[in-house]
């Protein structure tokens, strides 16, 4: 399927690995020139080389923390007029809410709410002028079904979702859409880290934690990041212009809900 976005330009935040990388690769496969980002310069360079080699598109890389003003400035300098923005950032570590300090609360909100909002503020005007824009925010299934220990992540991402809900309706007339993807358990480094933390908290093996969680998912497996990336690419497509203000769950059926 031709997604109708060949030659467009995208910024994909936190994309040297994991779900961000999967999104950048899927967009590149659709012919989109991508600007990728990460804090590990060596890992980022490897990812850029791999995506460019596999797809032939232009891949720019910005080694920076997107959660800082300097990082966001560098991203926008590398791609000043993006047609597509994929907001992504690492979430705060698993921690009991009683133990969260004020500084940790602020840092979590900055990474998962304030940062994507500030990027949207910077790029949305140009998207409206060009009559094309796709903003996709990677949030979490915990926005819909909160998980103990991920309260800060859930709260910040839910805040982002609510903040952008009205804005999505204000810009839809200009063929600019804003949507969210809520991932469940995917085979990523973050899943490994969460499994390790839970095993330590409960005093059991990591295999036990993984097996228990896998069996709780109706699909009986963890997600493949490529599945996630393909969904992101579709939401960025020309054909997805009538989808906006939505939070799309991709979790193998783990969240039990009729709607």
N, C-alpha and C positions, 0 to 999 in steps of 0.2 A: 504493500500500500504506500503510495506516494503521499507523504504528510503535508506537502505544499509549503515547506519551510526551507528548502535548499537555498543556500546563500545568505540566510539570516544570520544574525550574530547573537550569541548567548553568553551570559555570565552564569557560571555554576559555582556557588560557594562551597567551600570545604569538600573539594572533589578529587583529592589525590587518592582516595580509597573509599571503600564502602558504598553506600547508597548514592552519595554525591558523584563518585566516579562512574557508577552505573548510569546515572542520568546524563553525564557529559558524553559518555560513549554512545548511548542511544541517540542523542541529539546529533552527534557527529556522523553517525551512520545514516541519519536522515539528511545529511548535507549541510548541517549548521556549523559555522565557524564558532569554536568555543574558547572562552577564557576560563581557565580552571584555577583553582586556588587551594592552598594548604600551607601549614606551618613548617612542614618537613620539606626543605628545598630539594633534597636528593630524591625523595619519594615522588614529589610533584614532577620533577624532571622526567623520571621514568614513566609516569603516567602520561605525560604530554607526548613523549616519544611513541609510546604504545598506541595511543589514540590516533595520532597523526599518521603513523605507519599503517594502521588498520583501515583508515577511512579516507585519507588524502585531503582532509579539510585543514584549514589553518587553526592551529592550536597555540594559544598564548598562555603562559603560566605566570601567576603572581604569587610568590612565596611571601605570605603575610597572614596575620591573624585578622580575619574579617570582623572580629569583635572590637577592633580598635579603630579610631577615626583614621589613623594612618593606613591601616589595611584596606578600609573601604575606599579611601582616596586613591590608593594604588590600583585597585580593581577598576574603578571608573576611569582612571587615566588610560588603562590598557584597553578598555572597551567603553568609550564614552557614550555610545548610542546603542545600547543593547535592545534587541527586539524581544528577547526572552531573558527572564531573570529567575534562576532557581535559588531560593533562599534555603540554606542549610547551615547547621553549626552543631558541634558536639554538645550534648546535654550534660548537666551536672551529674556527678557520680551518685550512685545509690546511697542514700543516707536517711536516717530517721529524721523526721521534720523537727523534732525537739532539739536536735543537735545543730541545726542550721544557724549560723551566725548572721548578723545583719549584712556583713560584707558578702557572704555567700549568697544570700537572697538577692542582693543587688546584682552580683555577677551573673547569676542564673537568669534573671530578668533581662539583663543587658544582652547576653548571648542569644537568647531564644525568643525575645520579643522586641527590644529596642533596636537591635542591629538590623533585622530584616525590615522593620518599619522605616528606618533611616535610608536604607537602600531603595525601598519603594518610593520614598519621597524624591529621591534624586533622579530616578529613571522614568517615572510615570508620565511626566510632562511630555517628553520626547515621544513616548509611545502613543499618546493621544494625538499629537501633531501628525505622526506618520500613519495613523489609523490602523495600527497593528501593535499588539503587545500581549505577552503571555507571562504572567507572574505565577510561579508555582512554589509553594512553601512546603518544605518537608517538616511535618510536625510529628505526631506519634499517636498510636492507637490509645495511649493512656489519656489523651484528651477526651475520648469517649468513654473509656473504662479505666479509671485511675488505678495505678498500681502502687502498693505501699513502698515507700522509699524513693519513689520518683515524683513526689508531690511538687517539688519546685519545677521540674521539667514540665509536668502536666499543666501546672498553673500558668507558667510563662507562655507555653504554646497555646493554651486555651485563650489567654489574653490576646495573643497575636491574631488568632482566628476571629475573635469578637471585634477587635479593632478594625480589621480589614473587611468585615462583613458589609458594612454600609458603603465603604469606598468602592467595593466591587460593583455595587449597583450604580454608583455615580459615574463610572468610566465605561460601562458596558456598551454605551451608544457609540463609542469610538473604536469598537472592536478590540478593546483591551479587557482581558479576563484575569481574574485573581482566584486561584483555587489552592486547596491544600491536599496533600497526600498524607494519610495516617498509617504508617507502617506498623505491622506487628513484629514478630520475631523473624529476622533475616540473618543469614550467615554472614555476619560482619564482625569486625574487631570489637565493636560496642557490645554485641551479644556475648562474646567471650568474656569481656570485662565484667558484665553484669552477672554472668554465670559464676565467675570466680568470686565476686563479692557476696552473692547469695549463699554460695557454698560455705564461705567463711562465716557468715552471720548465723547459719543454721547448723554448722558443725557437721556437714555431710560432704560427700564427694561431688566434684563438678559433673561427673557422669550421671549421678543421680538427679541433680538439678536439671541437666539437659534432657534426660529421658523423660522425666516427669512433665516438663514443659512441652516437649514434643508430643507426648500422648494427650495433652490437654487441647491440642489444636486439631480440629476436625480433619484437616488435610494430612495430619500425622507426619508433618515435616516442617522444617524451617524454610523460609522463602529464599529464592535465588535472587540476588541483587539485580540480575538482568531483567527479571520480571518487573521489578520496581522501575527500572530505567525505561522500559518500554511504555509503561503507563505514563510516566513523566513526559516522554516524547509525544505521546498522543495528546495530552493536555496542552502541549505547546503547538500543536498542529493547526493548520488552517481550518480543518474540519471541526475543531473543538470550540469554535467561536461562540456557540450557544450554551456553553457550560461555564458558569461563573458563580462565585460565592459558595462553592461546594467543598466539603471535606470528604474525601474518598478513602474508604477503609480498604487496606490490602493486607490481610492477616490470616488467610487460610481458614476463615470462619471462626476464629478464636473468640471474638466478641459476640456474645449471644444477644441478638437484637433483630427485630422485624424491620426496623427502619434505620 
